[in-house]
Amino acid sequence: MNRQSQAAVLFLLGAALLHAGTTDLYLRYVKAGLQPLLLASGAVLIVAALATAWYEWRRGKSEREEHEKHENRETHGLREEGEKHEDQETHQERERHGAHPEPRISWLLVLPLLALILVAPPALGSYSATRTGTALQEPLAYPALPATDPLPLGLVDYAGRAVYDHGRTLEGRTVRLTGFIALDHDGTPYLVRMALNCCAADAQPVKVALTGAIPPVLQPDTWLTVTGTYTPRSTRDPVNNGPIPYLKITAATPTPEPRDPYDESYNN
């Protein structure tokens, strides 16, 4: 893979990052707040690729001009012994560069780029959630909630208020949460959102156990919007013994997977 090819791969990588950053595809990999950095990285890679290609074009042009001068000197018999030695060194250097071509297997580096552009990976779901302990952490504060009824609330926000604030800000309120279904090994249904610190590689689940008017048939990874009320009941995650609050639901309706399937309210 010569310099021109390397520049092409850099350009493709930068274009892939810009493509992901200007569509919802990047939300499968990183949290929404990192979009500007992703776009900046793509732009830097494209500029580096163009600079590399320009440098190689200038070097090739210089070598062609030098070769033409060399031919002209040979034609007119004007070469001197010192120039012969210099030309021989240049020729030998070119031969050394051409004698060790890079392996063609290096072109396999293009495959991840094509995968990034052509294939949108699914968000982490119930399989990861049931094998990873809840990552609920105590919030730094409990901002006042609007008087909306029912109150749309992030699942992580509800779980934090229910466990660490003992539901004081949730008493008497009807809340509406959205998440996907995960079933424990004993069939216990959880409403789950995967929470990100940075990217999908560090995603961890936050779980809310369901009680009340639970739908008779629940399929893992089905997205639901549930309406219900706070209950002081809680349980422990069988994976890491972390706290899991309950929600007493009064209604549940299937909903499409949201644009951003991860919950950013975690650790912000």
C-alpha positions as CSV (number, residue, x, y, z in Angstrom):
1,M,0.0,0.0,0.0
2,N,1.8,3.1,-1.2
3,R,1.3,6.7,0.0
4,Q,-1.5,7.4,-2.5
5,S,-3.4,4.3,-1.2
6,Q,-2.8,5.3,2.4
7,A,-4.2,8.7,1.6
8,A,-7.3,7.0,0.0
9,V,-7.9,4.9,3.2
10,L,-7.5,8.0,5.4
11,F,-10.0,9.8,3.1
12,L,-12.5,6.9,3.3
13,L,-12.1,6.8,7.1
14,G,-12.7,10.5,7.4
15,A,-15.7,10.3,5.1
16,A,-17.1,7.4,7.2
17,L,-16.8,9.4,10.4
18,L,-18.5,12.4,8.8
19,H,-21.3,10.1,7.4
20,A,-21.9,8.6,10.9
21,G,-21.7,12.0,12.6
22,T,-24.2,13.7,10.3
23,T,-26.7,10.9,10.6
24,D,-28.1,8.9,13.6
25,L,-25.6,6.2,13.0
26,Y,-23.1,7.7,15.4
27,L,-25.6,7.1,18.3
28,R,-24.9,3.4,17.9
29,Y,-21.3,4.0,19.0
30,V,-21.0,7.1,21.2
31,K,-23.2,9.4,23.2
32,A,-24.8,12.4,21.5
33,G,-22.6,14.9,23.2
34,L,-19.5,13.6,21.4
35,Q,-20.9,14.4,17.9
36,P,-18.8,17.6,17.5
37,L,-15.6,15.7,18.3
38,L,-16.6,12.9,15.8
39,L,-17.2,15.5,13.1
40,A,-13.9,17.3,13.9
41,S,-12.0,13.9,13.7
42,G,-13.5,13.2,10.3
43,A,-12.6,16.6,9.0
44,V,-9.0,16.3,10.3
45,L,-8.6,12.8,8.6
46,I,-9.9,14.2,5.3
47,V,-7.5,17.2,5.5
48,A,-4.6,14.8,6.3
49,A,-5.5,12.6,3.3
50,L,-5.7,15.5,0.9
51,A,-2.3,16.9,2.3
52,T,-0.7,13.5,1.8
53,A,-2.1,13.1,-1.8
54,W,-0.8,16.7,-2.6
55,Y,2.6,16.0,-1.2
56,E,2.9,12.7,-3.2
57,W,1.8,14.5,-6.3
58,R,4.4,17.3,-5.8
59,R,7.1,14.7,-5.1
60,G,6.1,12.7,-8.2
61,K,6.2,15.9,-10.3
62,S,9.6,16.7,-9.0
63,E,10.9,13.2,-9.8
64,R,9.5,13.4,-13.3
65,E,11.2,16.8,-13.9
66,E,14.5,15.4,-12.6
67,H,14.1,12.4,-14.8
68,E,13.5,14.7,-17.9
69,K,16.6,16.7,-17.0
70,H,18.6,13.5,-16.7
71,E,17.5,12.4,-20.1
72,N,18.3,15.7,-21.6
73,R,21.8,15.7,-20.2
74,E,22.4,12.2,-21.5
75,T,21.2,13.2,-25.0
76,H,23.5,16.2,-25.2
77,G,26.5,14.5,-23.5
78,L,26.6,17.1,-20.8
79,R,26.7,14.8,-17.8
80,E,29.6,15.1,-15.4
81,E,31.1,12.4,-13.2
82,G,29.6,13.9,-10.0
83,E,26.2,14.1,-11.6
84,K,26.5,10.5,-12.7
85,H,27.2,9.4,-9.1
86,E,24.2,11.4,-7.8
87,D,21.9,10.0,-10.5
88,Q,23.0,6.5,-9.7
89,E,22.3,7.0,-6.0
90,T,18.8,8.3,-6.9
91,H,18.2,5.3,-9.2
92,Q,19.3,2.9,-6.5
93,E,17.0,4.5,-3.9
94,R,14.1,4.2,-6.3
95,E,14.9,0.5,-6.8
96,R,15.1,0.0,-3.1
97,H,11.6,1.5,-2.6
98,G,10.2,-0.6,-5.4
99,A,11.9,-3.8,-4.3
100,H,9.8,-4.2,-1.2
101,P,6.1,-3.6,-2.0
102,E,3.7,-3.6,0.9
103,P,1.6,-6.7,1.3
104,R,-1.8,-6.6,-0.4
105,I,-3.4,-7.9,2.8
106,S,-3.1,-4.3,4.1
107,W,-6.1,-3.5,1.9
108,L,-8.2,-5.5,4.4
109,L,-8.1,-2.3,6.4
110,V,-10.8,-1.0,4.1
111,L,-13.3,-3.7,5.3
112,P,-14.1,-2.0,8.7
113,L,-14.8,1.2,6.8
114,L,-17.3,-0.5,4.5
115,A,-18.9,-2.1,7.6
116,L,-19.2,1.3,9.3
117,I,-20.8,2.9,6.2
118,L,-23.1,0.0,5.1
119,V,-24.1,-1.8,8.3
120,A,-25.8,-0.1,11.3
121,P,-25.2,-2.4,14.4
122,P,-28.1,-2.9,16.7
123,A,-28.1,-1.2,20.1
124,L,-27.2,-3.4,23.1
125,G,-30.3,-5.1,24.4
126,S,-31.7,-7.7,26.8
127,Y,-28.9,-10.2,26.3
128,S,-26.4,-7.7,27.7
129,A,-28.8,-6.4,30.3
130,T,-29.5,-9.8,31.9
131,R,-25.7,-10.6,32.1
132,T,-24.6,-7.3,33.5
133,G,-25.5,-5.9,36.9
134,T,-27.4,-2.6,37.2
135,A,-25.2,0.5,37.1
136,L,-27.4,2.8,39.0
137,Q,-25.6,5.5,40.9
138,E,-26.8,8.1,43.4
139,P,-27.6,11.4,41.6
140,L,-25.8,14.5,42.7
141,A,-29.1,16.4,43.0
142,Y,-32.9,16.0,42.5
143,P,-34.1,18.9,40.4
144,A,-37.7,20.0,40.8
145,L,-40.1,18.1,38.4
146,P,-42.7,19.9,36.2
147,A,-46.4,19.6,37.0
148,T,-47.1,17.6,33.8
149,D,-49.4,14.6,34.3
150,P,-48.4,12.0,33.4
151,L,-44.8,13.1,33.9
152,P,-42.4,11.9,31.2
153,L,-39.2,10.8,33.0
154,G,-36.0,9.2,32.0
155,L,-35.7,5.7,33.4
156,V,-32.3,6.4,35.0
157,D,-33.8,9.5,36.6
158,Y,-36.8,7.6,38.0
159,A,-34.6,4.8,39.3
160,G,-32.2,7.2,41.1
161,R,-35.1,9.1,42.7
162,A,-36.9,5.9,43.8
163,V,-33.8,4.3,45.3
164,Y,-31.7,7.1,46.8
165,D,-34.4,9.8,47.4
166,H,-36.8,7.1,48.6
167,G,-39.4,8.4,46.2
168,R,-40.0,11.7,47.9
169,T,-40.2,13.6,44.6
170,L,-42.3,10.9,43.1
171,E,-45.1,10.5,45.7
172,G,-48.5,11.1,44.2
173,R,-47.1,11.5,40.7
174,T,-48.0,9.4,37.6
175,V,-44.9,8.9,35.6
176,R,-44.2,7.7,32.0
177,L,-41.0,5.7,31.2
178,T,-39.7,4.2,28.0
179,G,-37.3,1.3,27.8
180,F,-36.9,-2.2,26.5
181,I,-38.0,-5.4,28.2
182,A,-35.5,-7.8,29.7
183,L,-36.6,-11.0,31.5
184,D,-34.5,-12.4,34.3
185,H,-33.7,-16.2,34.5
186,D,-36.8,-16.6,36.8
187,G,-39.0,-14.6,34.4
188,T,-38.9,-11.3,36.4
189,P,-39.6,-8.5,33.9
190,Y,-37.4,-5.4,33.9
191,L,-37.8,-2.2,32.0
192,V,-34.2,-1.3,31.0
193,R,-32.1,1.5,29.4
194,M,-28.5,1.1,28.6
195,A,-26.5,4.0,30.1
196,L,-23.3,5.4,28.6
197,N,-20.4,7.1,30.1
198,C,-18.7,7.6,26.7
199,C,-19.5,5.0,24.1
200,A,-21.3,1.7,23.5
201,A,-18.2,-0.2,24.7
202,D,-18.9,1.0,28.3
203,A,-22.7,0.7,28.2
204,Q,-24.3,-0.6,31.4
205,P,-27.9,-1.3,32.2
206,V,-30.1,0.5,34.6
207,K,-33.2,-1.6,35.5
208,V,-36.6,-1.0,36.8
209,A,-38.7,-4.0,37.9
210,L,-42.4,-4.0,36.9
211,T,-45.4,-4.8,38.9
212,G,-49.1,-4.0,38.6
213,A,-50.9,-4.3,35.2
214,I,-48.1,-6.2,33.5
215,P,-49.0,-7.2,29.9
216,P,-49.6,-11.0,29.7
217,V,-47.0,-11.5,27.0
218,L,-43.6,-9.9,27.1
219,Q,-40.9,-10.4,24.5
220,P,-37.3,-9.5,25.3
221,D,-36.1,-6.4,23.5
222,T,-39.6,-5.1,22.9
223,W,-39.7,-1.4,23.5
224,L,-42.5,-0.2,25.8
225,T,-43.8,3.1,27.1
226,V,-45.3,2.4,30.5
227,T,-47.4,4.6,32.7
228,G,-47.5,4.0,36.5
229,T,-46.7,5.2,40.0
230,Y,-43.9,5.0,42.4
231,T,-43.9,2.1,44.9
232,P,-41.4,1.7,47.8
233,R,-40.9,-1.9,46.9
234,S,-37.4,-2.8,45.6
235,T,-35.2,-5.8,44.9
236,R,-31.5,-6.7,44.3
237,D,-29.9,-7.4,41.0
238,P,-29.0,-11.1,40.9
239,V,-25.8,-10.3,39.0
240,N,-24.1,-7.7,41.2
241,N,-26.6,-7.2,44.1
242,G,-27.3,-3.6,43.0
243,P,-30.6,-1.9,43.9
244,I,-33.5,-2.2,41.5
245,P,-36.7,-0.1,42.2
246,Y,-40.1,-1.2,41.2
247,L,-42.7,0.7,39.2
248,K,-46.4,-0.1,39.6
249,I,-47.7,0.2,36.0
250,T,-51.2,1.0,35.0
251,A,-50.8,1.0,31.2
252,A,-48.1,-0.3,28.8
253,T,-48.0,0.3,25.0
254,P,-45.4,-0.9,22.5
255,T,-43.3,1.9,21.0
256,P,-40.7,2.1,18.3
257,E,-37.1,2.1,19.3
258,P,-36.1,5.8,20.0
259,R,-33.7,7.7,17.9
260,D,-31.1,7.4,20.7
261,P,-31.6,4.1,22.4
262,Y,-29.1,4.9,25.2
263,D,-29.9,6.9,28.2
264,E,-27.5,9.9,28.5
265,S,-28.8,11.1,31.9
266,Y,-26.4,8.6,33.6
267,N,-23.4,10.1,35.2
268,N,-23.9,13.5,33.6
